[in-house]
Amino acid sequence: MNIFTIGGNGLVGSRVSEVLKNKYNVTNLSRTDGVDITNPQSLNIISSDKDHEWLIHYAAKADVDGCERDKEQGENGEAWQINVNGVKNVVNACKTNNKKLIYISTDLVFPGDRGNYTEDDIREPKNWYGVTKAEGEKIVESSGLHYLILRIAFPYNFFNGKKHFVFAMYNRLSQGLSIKGITDEVFTPTWLDDLAHAMDVLISQGAKGIFHVGGLKALTPYQIAGQIAEVFGLDKNLIGTTTREEYFAGMAYRPFDTSLNSSKIQNLGIKLHSLREGLQIIKEKT
């Protein structure tokens, strides 16, 4: 099967494509190919194509604090242009030949007041990044296309040069540098191989709708740092504590608990990993 991706060279897309490369022929579209999702004319390669059944849309402005700085510009800001208007342009391009669409979204579409969110819970984002991603979801839902919206949280994978929060913590601890772990922020980190396998199953089954692909267990950054130290034999005494209010002072609001309930996708037979299991795989293969 032939699949287009947009934004497929980043942390998430590159790993998913690597896992699925023997089953799917993936072609990534990027700015180096002249594709700019904020420019509808540049998406003619999608609208004129009849060979690719699916398109996976990874591209987003995902810098939470950068998005927050765009808030005062509203719909004229870069976050809105990319995360909302860009999605609208991609959807319109897909409509021409009725392509099936996978949209990668985030746990930050939820308010984070209680956690354990299911796919049916109401979107009520509390920062501008979450607002723009929620708007993107609405566009996909109302598109009339065959679609999948996959919500993930703090994705991580191998230590292969792609930046992610697990590697950042490991990197400091492995150099003997101290870190502070937040104790009042809770989420379910997504092991990216789980996302790849979930996509494979969902595509194979012709599934449609919203699915959560989070980790098996909700954790705080402080707990995550502790598990990294334990698995890799690093010094836990380097790990201090902090709060969201202290760590994110002057930055975008971070919710308390955006943990995802991923039982819906597990019921399809998809195995999800806990962070500790993911760390063990990283240790064994690096």
N, C-alpha and C positions, 0 to 999 in steps of 0.2 A: 504494500500500500504506500502511496506517495502522500507525504504530509508537508505542508508549508509551516514554518515557524517564523514569528516575528519577535526579536529580542532573544533569540535562542543561543547567543554566545555568552550570556551571563551565567552566574552561578547555577541558577535553577535549570535553564534550558540546556546548557551544555552537558550537565550530568544526565538529564532525562534522555537526551539524544544518544549519549554514550551507552546507556543501558539498553536502549531499544534499537540500536543500529543494525542488528542482525535480522530484525523483523520488519522494520519500516525504513523507507527511503525518505530521509528528512532533508529538506532544502530550507536553509535559513535565509530570510530576507532582512537586510540591514541597510543602514545609511550608506555604507560603502557600495551597495548595489543600487543606490539612488532611491531607496524606499524610506520615506519619512511619513509616519502615520498622521502627522498634523497637516500633511499636504495630500488631499484626496487624489490628485492627478498622478502622484507617484505610486499609487496602489493599482494602477492599470494591469500590472503583472498578475495580480490576483483576480481582478474582475474578468480578464481575458483568458484565464487559464481554465482548462477542462480536465487536467491530468491529476490534480491533487484534490482528494476527497475531503481532507480535514485541514484546518489551520489552527495552530496553537498560538495563542497570543500571550506572550510573556512580558512584552515591553511595557514599562511603566516608569514613572518618576517615583522611586520607592524610598527616597531620602526623606524620612518623616519630618525632620527639622527643616529641610529645604522646602518641602511642601508647605509647612506652616508659614514660612516667610512669604510664600506666594499668596497666602490667604487674602491679604488686603487688596490684591489685584483681582480677586474673584475669578470670573470666567476668562479674564485676559491673562491670568497668570500661567506660568509654564505647567504647573501641576494639573490645572484644569484642561489646558490644551492637549496634554499628552494622555492623561488618565481618563478624560471624559470625551473630548472631541476626537481624540485619536481612536478610541474604541468605536465611536460612532462611524468614523471613516472606514475602519476595518470591517465593521458589520455591513455597511453599505456595499463594500467591495465583495464581500462573501455572498451577498444576496444575488448578485448577477448570475452566478452559476450554482447557487444554493449549496455552498460549501458548509460543512459541519464545523462548528467552532468550539474550541476549548479556551476558556478565559481563566487565567490564574488570578485568584483574589487573595484576601487576607483576613486574619482574625480581627483586625482593627476596624472592621465594619460594625463590630459590636461595642456596646458601651463599657463593658468590663466591670460591671458592678457585682457579678456573681459567678461567672465562668460556667463551664460545662455546656456551652452553647450548642444547640442542634441546628440543622439546616433550616428548620422552620421558625427559628427565633427571629424577632424583628431587628432589622438593621437600625442602629442608632449610634453612629460613630461620634467620637469625641475629639478627634483632631482632623485637620484638613486633609491629610493623606487618606484617612479612613473615609471621609466624605466623598472624595473624588473616586475612590475605588468602589464605594457603594453605588455611586451614580453610574459607573461603568457596568456594574452588575445589572442594574435596572435596564440599561440599554440592551444588553445581551438577552435578558429575559423577555423583553418585548419585541425582539427582532423578527420573530417568526422562523428563525433558523433552528435547525437541530443543534442544541448547544449543551455544553457541560461547563459549569462554574465550579472550580476546585479551589477551596479555601485552604491555605497553608499558613504556618506560623513559624517565624524564625528558622528558615531552612538552613541545614548544614549537611556536609558530606566530608569527603576526604580532604586532607591537607595538601591540595594540589595547586596552590597559588591563588585560587578564587577566595575572595574575602568573605568570611562569615563569623558570627559571634563566637562559636565554639573554638575556631582556630585562633581568634584574637586572644581569648582567655588562655588557651594552651600555650601560645607563643610567649606571653608574658611570664607565666608560671615556669615554663621550661628555661627561661633566661634568669630565673631567680628574682623576678620583679613582682612586687606586690600588686594586688588588685582588690577592688571593693565590689562585693556582690550585693545587688539590691535584694532586700528581704520582703518587700511588699509589692512585688510584681510577679504575676503567675501566668504561664502560657505553656503550650504543648509543642515543643520543637519538632519540626518535620524532617525526618531522615529522607533525603531526596530519592533514594532508591525505592522507597515506599511509594512516592509520588509517581515514579516511572511505572512501577508494576500496576498501580491503580489505574493509570491512563490506559495501559495495555488491556486490562480486564474490561474497563468501561467501554473502550472502543470496540472490543471484540463482541461485547454483549449488546451493542447499540444503545447503551444507556443514555439518558437525558436528564438534565436537572442540576441541582446543587449537591455537592458532596464535600464533606470535610476530610482532609488528609492531615491529621495532626499526629503527634507522638502518643504513645500509650499512657504516659503519665504527665500530669501537670507539675511544673517545677518553677521555683524562683531562680533568678540568676545566681544567687548565693548557693543554692543547692546544686546548680549546674556546675559551678566552679569547683565545688567539693567533689563531685563525681569525676570531673576531669582529673583532678589531683589524685584521686584514689586509683583510677584505671591506669594512669600513666606513671604512677609512683612519684608524684611531685609533692612539694612541701605545702601541706594544707595551712601551715601557719602564715603563709603569705596572703591568705584570703581574709580580708576584713569585711565589714558590713556597711551598708549605706541604705538610704531610702530613695524612693522615686523623687520626692520633693528636693532632696539634696543633690542627687546625681543629675537630674534633668532641670535644674534651676535655670530659668531663662529660656528653656527649650519647649518644644511641643509637649502637650499633655500626653502622658502615658497612662492607660487604664490599669486598674488593679488586677483584674483576672479576666483574660480573654481566652481561657482554655477552651479548646474545641472538643466536642463529643463526636467521635468518629465511628460510632457503632454502626451507622448506616452502611458505610463502605466495608466494614469488617464483616457484615452480614452477607456480603458478596463473596466471601472467602479470601479477602485480601489481608495478608498478615502485616501488621504495623509493628514497628520497633520502639522500644523505650530508648531514652537517651543513652542509658548505660549499655544497652545492646549495640547501639550505633557506635559508641566509643570503642567497644571491644572489637568491632569489625575494623574500624580505623586503625587500631593498634596492631591487629593481626596482619593487615595488608599494607602497612607502611614501614 
